[in-house]
Amino acid sequence: MHVWRADLSPRPSRFLLCLAAVLHIAAAGAMLASALPWPAQALLMLLILFSAFHAWKVELSVRGLRLLEQGGGWYLIENDKAIPVTLSRVRVWRYLVLLDIEMADRRQRLVLVPDALPPEVFRRLRVRLKYARLQPAP
């Protein structure tokens, strides 16, 4: 029986935080430069600030993730309990990994970039996810 374990402890990605900051600043600048009346600008500025806060909070919420592939199934290890999960959508590129993880009670989307994990862990994860996509379903 083949067992593959990935212990992922992603740290907050500086790249994603900077990208979110630049996009929110650009949105605020475009909104202020528009010809909208000031009440509409104030409302849109509140929405942009809320979005920036939410992006910051979500980015810092992922503390640790452990994946275990055993016998063709994927398991999420939480509190030393193996929870069966489905990787419903996996996208793997050189500098980006997108995982949609479905559990019985919730869904979670995980975006990983190279600065969120040690280089060797990121490389092994990419290779394993690419290889897993090519395997026929049991």
Summary of the structure (lengths in Angstrom):
residues: 138
radius of gyration: 18.9
end to end distance: 13.6
largest distance: 65.6
contacts: 336
relative contact order: 0.17
helix: 44%
strand: 32%
